[in-house]
Amino acid sequence: MPATAAAATQTAQSKPLPAPNGDFYQLIDVLTTDELALVKQVRAYMDTKVKPIINKYWAEDAFPFELLPSFKELGIAGLGFNGYGCPGGSQKLFGFVAMELARVDASMSTFFGVHSGLAMGSIYLDGSEQQKQKWLPQMARMEKIGCFGLTEPLVGSGASGGLTTTAKRDGDTWVLNGQKRWIGNAPWCDLSIIWARDVEDNQVKGFIVENKTTPGFSVEKIEHKIALKVVQNGQITLKDVRIPEENRLQAGNSFRDTARVLRMTRYMVGWASTGAQMGAFENTLAYAQHRLQFGKPIASFQLIQDLLAKMLANVTACQCLMVRLATMDDEGKLGDQHAALAKAFCTSKGRETVSWGREILGGNGIVADYNVGRFFADIEALYSYEGTYQIQNLIVGKAITGLSAFV
């Protein structure tokens, strides 16, 4: 915020203005002392290390590799997983960390979710004991970064039964052919979890592919995105890629096994979209407190306060939903329908929240420098990935009616 505007605002006030706070119901209090310390550490890191530079990288469609050494030191890769060098912790803690990351930048939260949730989660949930011992400690230390290859150029929502990427057994190896698209981290990471259809039994199976040393494996970066520009998405091509049987996920033998991973990461998008709303709200409020029109801060205008209150209501509703969902997960009660409802609700409300923030900022709402326009663009990707709004609602619909609307 320009210093002159802030000074002018302060002289017009008899007391300091309240600092923007996106946790209106003080939900942070549900965390234990140790959990709170980690969340505060993540918040401080994002505010001091990431926030000052992220707009530059967003504008350049680039990933801030300079941050990786310090990001690793947070020790958050593998949160929620026990053993194998992972930090463990509750799903509630995992969610609050994802929310704090997204509060500053949704791309950093997505990078974390792809590596820690999708890639590590695939091995943790569907891998053999030997595979867990081999890969997870390296990934928890972030010595190896992973991605998750399910979506294809022509297959998105229909992945459960329509994958065109194939796997054919040939002795002690598997031959993979096909393409994957929109794969976060793929242009630069070390290993990919590739899901392919076994031509023999027509079931979906998972494979660990080492990107940089596997012949026939190539990645092309997807250019010209308008959302999550910091995340490097790629289109993967697999041409007669040979993978040893030891790299096939031993418990990943059908799409039902894939869905176990997606259930966890799908509601992580609910946390991320909630964090993005927090960031948009807090930056919008700070702007409105100091932006002067007609000689007064615009935050003193009735219509602006109405929009700010509605933004905060959306944020708070999403936070309460996600905290309850994390509790259900920790208690073993989480179902696909619960994750689907959270993802659909939080991302749709996210679009609404950030659009109100952009509206309050006027023309400055489309400039990245004011830290609202970036959320306005990024939420569009969160709304679509990990299953579209309509698909999530059909999952919920099937659960509550007992009737499937899927073909």
N, C-alpha and C positions, 0 to 999 in steps of 0.2 A: 504494500500500500504506500503511495507517495507520502513522504514525511510531512509535506505542507498540509495535505488534507487531514492527516491524523492530528496534527497540531491544531488546526482550525476546529476540528471536532472537539478536542479535549478542552479548549478554551470555552466552548459553548456548554460544557457539562460541569455540574457541580461536584460530581464524583466519577471515578473511573468506570468505564463501561465493562460489563461482564465479558470475560473471555469466552469465545465460542466453544461450546461443549456439545458434541453429538451424542453423549451418553446421558440423556435427560432423566432416565429412570435409574441411573446408577447401577446398571447391570454388572459392571466390573466387580461389584461386591460379591458376586457368586463365586469368584475364584478364590483358591487358597492363597496363603501368603507367598508360597514358592511360585505358584502360577502367575500371580500378580507381578512378581518381580521380573519374570521373563517377558510378560506382555509389556511392561514399562520399558524394558531393555529394547524390545523390538520397536516400540513407538519412538524412543529416543533415536535409535539408529535411522529409522525412516525420516524423521524430521531433520536430523543433522547431516546425514550422509546422502540420502536419496533425493529429498525434496529440492535441494539447491541446484541439482544438475539434471533432473529427470525431464524437464521440458525441452532441453536441448536435444537429448537423445530421442525423445518422442518426435520432435520435428524432423530429425534426421533419419527416422526409421531404423535406429541402431540400438543395439543392446549395450548397457554400460558394463563392459567386461572389467573395468577398473574396480567395480564394486565387489566382484566375486570373492577376493581374499577376505575382505571384512565381513561379507555376508555369511561365508562359511563359519566364521567364528561365533555367530549367533547360536550355532548348534541346534537348529530347528528342523533339519532334514530328517524325515522319518518320525516326526511327532505323531504320537498315537500308536506307534508300533513298539512292541516290547522285544528286547533282545537284539542280537545281531548288530550291536553298536548303535542302535536307534535310541533316541532319548525317552521313549515311552510317553506317558502323560495321557490325560483324558481327551476325549473328542471335543469337549468344551474348550480346553486349552488350545487344541489344534484350530478350532474355529475362531477363537479370539485373535490368535496370531495371524490367521489368514485375513481377518477383518482389519487388523492394524496395518498389514502390508497394503491392502487395497485402499485404506483411508488416505494414503499418500499417492499410491499408483497401482491401478488395477493390473498393469502388465507385470509388475514384480510379484504380485499375488498369484497371477496366472503361471508365471515361470515356476514359482514355488509349488503350486498345485500340480503342475504337469510332472515335475521331477519327483516330489515327495509323495504326492497322492497317486497319480496314475502309473508312473513307471515303477517306483518302489512298491506301491500297493499291489501291482500285478504280481510281482515276485513274492511279496509277503503273503498274499492270499492264495496264489495259484502255483507258486514254485515249490520244488522239492526242498527238503532240508539241506541238501548239498548246494542247491542253487541259492538259497537264502544265505548260507554261510559264505559263499563265494562273492556274491554281488552286493548284498545289503550293507555290510560295513564300509565298503568303498563309497557307496552312494550316500550313506549317512554322513561321511566325512566330506562329501561333495568332491571327491577325487575323480569320480565318474558321474557324469550328468546324463539323465535319461529323458526319453520322450515316449509317446504312446501312439502307435499307428493303428487306428481303427477306421476312421472316415476315409472315403475314397472320392475321386473326382465325380463319380456318378452315383455314389451311395453314401447317404447321410443317415436319415431316420430309419432307412430300411436295412441297417447293418445286421440285424439279428438273423435274417434269413437270406440276404441278398449280396453278400460279399463276393466281389469278382476276383480279388487276390486269392490265389490258390496255393496249396501246399500239397506236394506229392512225395510220399515216402519212397526212398531209394536206398535200401540197405540200412546203414546206420546214419544216413543223412536224410534231410528233407530239402526239396527244391521248391523255392518260393518264386512266384511270378505275379506281377500286378503293380498297382500304384496306390499310394496313400496321399491324402491332401489335407491341408490345414493343420499339419502336425507341428505343434509348438515345440521349440528348442531344436527341431530336427536339423536345421542347416549347420549347427556347430556342436551338437552334443556327442557323447561317446557311445551310447547304446540306445537301441530302439526296441520297444516291445511291439512286435508286429503280430496282428491278428489276421489269420487267413483261413480259408475254407478247405478242409481236407477233401480231396477229390474222391477218396475211397468211401467215406461214411457221410460226407456232406456236413460235417460238424465244424464249428469254429474252434481253432486251436491257436495257442499263443506261443511266440518264439522270441528269444533274446538274440538280437542281432548286434554285433559290434560294428558300428558304422564305418570306422576309418580303416578297417583291415579286412573287410568282407568283399570279395570280388562280386561285381554285378549290382552292388548297392550304390545308388547315387541320390543326391538331394538337390533340388532347385529351390532357392528362396522365393517365396511369394512376395511380389512387389506391389506398391501402390495401394496398400490398405489405408482405410480411414479410421480404423479402430485398433486398439492394442498394438500400436505401431512399434512399441519397444520389444514386444515378443517377436521373435524371429520364427515365422511359420514357414514350413517347407512342403514341397511336393516330392514324395519319395517314389523312386522307381526301383523295382526289384526285377532283375532279369536273370533268370536261372541262378538265383542266389542259393548256395548250398549251406545249410545249417545243420550241425551235428545234433543227433537225438538228445545229447546231454544239454542242449540249449533250448529244447522244447519245454515249455512250462508243464510240468508233469501233472498238475491238477487243473490245467486249463484245457478242458476237452469238449466244451460246448459253449454256446453263447451265454448260458446260465452262469458259467464261471466268469465270463467277461463282465456280466451284469453285476456281479458281486463287487467288482472294482468300481464300476460306474455309479453304483448306489452311494458309495462313500464320497466320491469326488463330485457327484451331481449336487449334493447338498452343500459341498464346499463352495460351489458357485453362489449359493445363497448367502454365505458368509462374505464372499468377495463383493457381491453386488451391494450388500449392506454396508460394507466398508467404504465402497465408492460413494454411496449416498452420504455417509458421514463426512467424507472429505469435501464433497460438493456443498453440503450444508454449512460446514464450518468456514470454508472459504467464502461462501456467499454472504454469510452473516458478517464476517469481518469486513468485507467490502461494503456492505450496506451501512455498517456503523460509521464508516468514514467517508463515504461518497456523499458529497454535498450537492444538493439541488435546491433552488429557491432559498438558499441560505441555511438549509438544515440538512442533517444526515438523512438519507432516504429511508433508513431503518425506522425513522419516526413517523413515516407515512402509513396510513391504515392499510392500504392495499399491499404494501410491501410486507408489513407484519403478518397479514393474512397468508401470504405465500410462504413466508418463513415458518409459520406455525404448521402449515400443511406439509412442508418439507420434513419438519421434525417429527410429525405424527407418522409419516411413512417410515422414517428411519427407526423410530421406536417400535413400531409394530413389527418390522422385520427383525430387529434385535431380539424381541421377546419370542418370536416364533423360532428363531435359530437357537436360542439358548435352550428352549424346551426340546427341540429336535436333537441337540447334542446330548441332553440328558437321556432321551430315549435310546440313543445309540449306545451310550455307556451302559445302559441297562439291558442291552440286547433286544430292544423292542422296535428298532428301526426297520421299516419296510420300504420297498420301492415306491409305494404310493406316498409315503410321508416325505421322502426325499424329493419326489416329483412335485408335490404341492409347494414345498419350500422354494424350489428352484424357480417354478413358474411365478409364484407370488412376488418373491423378492426382486427378481429381475424386471418384472413388469412395473412394479412400484418404483424400481430404480430409474427406469426411463422417465417416469413422471417426475420424480424428485429432481433429477439433474436438469430436466427441461425447465422447471420452475427457477432453478438457480441461474441457468443461462438467461432466462427472461429478466430476472432482477438485474443482472449485469448489463443488460442492453447490448450495445455493440461490443463492449469488452468481453461479453460472454462467448465470443467466437475467437478470442485471442488466447493462445495457450499460456501466456505470461501471467494471467490472472487465476490460474489453477482451477477453473471451472469448465472451460471449453474442452479440456482433455477428458474429464469425466463424462461430459456430454457425448463425446464421440465413442469413448471406450465402452460405455454401457451397452452399446449396440451389439458388440461382440459377445458380451456376457449373456445377453438376452437370447442369442442363437446357439452358442456352443453348449455341449453336454446335453443336447436334446432341446428341440424347439419348444416354445410355449404351448403350442397345440398338442404336441406329442405328450408333454408332461400332463396336460389336462386329460388326455385319453387314458393315461396310466391311472390317474386318480378316478376317472369315470368308471373304469373296469372294476376298481376296488370297491367303490361305493354302490354300484348297481349289480355287480355279479355278472355283467354282460360285457363282452369285448367288442369294441368298435373297430378294432384293427382288422385288416383284411386277412 
